[in-house]
Amino acid sequence: TAAWLLLVVAAAQPRWIGPPRAVSSQGRDLMLALDLSGSMSTQDFSVRGRPIDRFDVVRAVARRFVLDRQGDRVGLVLFGTRAFLQAPVTPDLQTVATMLDESEVGLAGEETAIGDAIGLAVKHLRERPTSQRVLVLLSDGVSNAGALEPKKAAELAKQAGVRIYTIGVGSQGRVLSTPFGQQVIPGAGDLDEATLRAVAEQTGGRYFRADDTESLLRVYAEIDKLEPTEGEAATVRPV
């Protein structure tokens, strides 16, 4: 009897229909490249008056930026001494946000390979069929590692039709480690703004400076205005 009942149920082909989900049908392919070098642990940002390291702020703001890109496809490149693809370009923004949550300073080494990060992002973006290809790269240092020079990588990006927005983060000064903790010395910092600006201008993008939490929020809001989401969501019910 049990076998017969199971046979009847199988013949009826029951299906479980899930809740409606939005699937983007068009929009931009956007890659986010974040610096994980050792200097990103510097505590020169603050939240509600409490000092906090650069990467914690960058990660939180980038996470919000990713989740707001509904209709676009977003990928994630992390870089330090080496650059690696953490998440391919995907409409699954929640997964990219989770990958951000799991990233840590020093995961890719202590140095900064800006050129390699751009090259890796361009490699994956140029394989995409869309003409709307954007890279948002954030760093707090000087490119001192990797096989590819940043400006040469920018040339490759321009040829592939990838527009690059660069963000320089960190306080306006040099951060030194002392027996009494990290101290910011006024003056020129370690950030290579000239290179980041040249990379952005060469590809038709823009360079932004963020030296505190509020300015970083404004930068991402400005990029949202410059690259508004254009995707039209189609609703499907997974079976």
C-alpha positions, 0 to 999 in steps of 0.5 A: 500500500505504501509503495502504491501511494508513493507511486501515485504521488510521484506520478502527480509530480508535486512541486514546491513554488518559492517566493517571488525573486527579482532577477536583473535583466540588464544593467552594469557589470561593476567590480569592486577592488579593495585594498587589504594591505597591512596599513588598512588596519590603521585606526585613523577613522572614527564612528560615534567618536570611537577610533576604528581602523580603516578597513572596518569602515571601508567594509561597512560602507562598501557592503551598503554600496553593493546591496544598493546596486539592485539591477546591476551585477557586482564582483569583488577583487581583494588585493595586498601583495597579491590580487585575487578574485573573491567573487565573480560578477553576479546578480547575487548581491547578498553573496558579495556582501557576505564575501566582504564580511569574511575579508580581513586585513593581511589576507592577501599580504602586507604590500599593495599591488594596485596594478595587478588588482586592476588587471585582474578586474579588467580580465573578468570584466572584458569577458562580460557581454555588456558595454557598461563595465565599471571598476571601483578601486579603493586603496590607502597606499603606494603600489609597491608589489605585483607584476603590472604597473598601475598606469599600464593596467589603466591602458588595458582597462581603457582598451577593454572599455572599463571605466575606473573610479579610484578612492584614496583613503586615510588621514592627511598625514603619515601614520607611524607605529610607536611603543605607545600605539599608532600616531599620525604625523601631519604632512604628506601621507603614504597615499599615492594620489597622483597615480590613483588620479591618473588611473581614473582620468585615463579611463574616463572615471574620477578620483575621490579622497576620503579621510574620514567616515563621512567623506567615504559615505559621500564618495560612494553616494557620488559614484551612485549618482555618476553610475546609476543603476539601470537594471529592470528587475524581472520577477520569477518564482523558483520551483 
